[in-house]
Amino acid sequence: MIFSAAAVLGVAAFLMFQVLGDTMVFFYTPSEIAAKTLKPGQRIRLGGMVAAGTWNKGDGIHQDFVLTDTIKTTKVNYSGAVPDLFREGQGAVAEGVMQADGTFLADSVLAKHDEKYMPKELASSLKAKGVKLGKTADQ
């Protein structure tokens, strides 16, 4: 009876992880992306600072920019309106998929909501790389 219960729990846990694995979105910085091999089409969140001089506003709908963690950079292509607070030199998080050519195709872009706030994950990653920051989500 104990063996049967353990088997049922094992199958339930396996099925739960299969379902969650398809919907989980991981957070990476450009340096982490460079160090890992991501499958093209794998859904992730990419966070960093919008590099100065890289935001090409295009026609207002199709735009591209570069996110950096001061060590590595990743080019981001995005179709849509960016938040009002999105600008160069500010923190941003883009959600989408990596392309085979190393470009990140974003379907959503988030910008920090005031000049001192930054998502906790992004702040932790940047601090670990020696970047001095203001207030974060956990302060």
Residue, then its C-alpha position, 0 to 999 in steps of 0.5 A: m500500500i505504501f509503495s502504491a501511494a509513493a508511485v501515485l505521488g511520483v506520477a502526480a509530481f512528474l505530471m505537475f513538473q511537466v505542466l509547470g515546465d512549459t509555463m515557467v519563464f526564467f530571468y537572465t542577464p546578457s552575461e548569463i545568456a552568453a554563458k548558457t546555450l539557450k534553445p532558439g524559441q526558448r521563452i525567457r525574461l532578459g533584464g539589464m540597462v538600456a545601453a546609451g545610443t542603442w534605442n532605435k525607435g523605428d516607426g514607433i511600433h517596430q523598435d530595437f535596443v540593446l540591453t547590457d549588464t555592463i559586461k555583455t550586451t544583447k540586441v532586442n527587437y520589439s514590436g509594440a509601444v514601450p512604457d512611458l518610463f522606458r529610456e536609455g540608461q534605465g533598467a528594463v526587463a524584456e520577455g520573449v524568445m531568443q532567436a537563432d542569430g542571438t537576437f532577442l525577440a521581445d513580446s513585452v517590455l517592462a521599465k522601472h516605475d520610478e527613477k530609483y526602483m529596479p526589479k529585485e532579480l535585475a538589481s541582484s544580478l547587476k550588483a553581483k557584477g559590481v554595478k552601483l544601484g539605487k533603491t531596489a524592490d526589497q529595500 
